[in-house]
């Protein structure tokens, strides 16, 4: 059953029918958690750019830029993931795999490893 509504984005709401409210709200909470993570990364990148650490300046700038870039990607992927999950629930289909979460962890571990190695 396809519902007609003016809700946007249409690539999400133009599919299937409304899922259970609790599932939709859980998806929204997950989206907001990723947005909060993006804000924390943005704050860390700005702080790293402002505070002088005992690591080479170019390395500090590179890590700050990486954190700000990761914040941008995280915010965009949070929105995309929210839409993909919401659409899958509306279609009563399988949820998409958490590919971004795995890549996110690898990037954060890499940045942490570079910082730890530079302090040793």
Residue pairs with C-beta under 8 A, 6 or more apart in sequence:
1 16
1 17
2 14
2 15
2 16
2 17
3 13
3 16
3 17
3 18
5 13
7 13
9 83
11 83
11 87
12 83
12 86
12 87
12 90
13 90
15 87
15 90
15 91
16 87
16 89
16 90
16 91
16 92
17 90
18 24
18 90
19 86
19 89
19 90
19 92
20 89
23 89
24 86
24 89
27 82
27 85
27 86
27 89
28 82
30 81
30 82
30 85
31 78
31 79
31 81
31 82
34 74
34 75
34 77
34 78
34 81
35 75
35 78
37 74
37 78
38 71
38 72
38 74
38 75
38 78
39 71
41 67
41 68
41 70
41 71
41 74
42 67
42 68
42 71
44 67
45 64
45 65
45 66
45 67
45 68
45 70
45 71
46 64
46 68
48 60
48 63
48 64
48 67
49 60
49 61
49 64
52 60
53 60
54 119
55 115
55 118
55 119
56 118
59 114
59 118
63 111
63 114
63 115
66 107
66 111
67 111
70 104
70 107
70 108
70 111
74 104
77 100
77 104
81 96
81 100
84 96
85 95
85 96
88 94
88 95
88 96
89 95
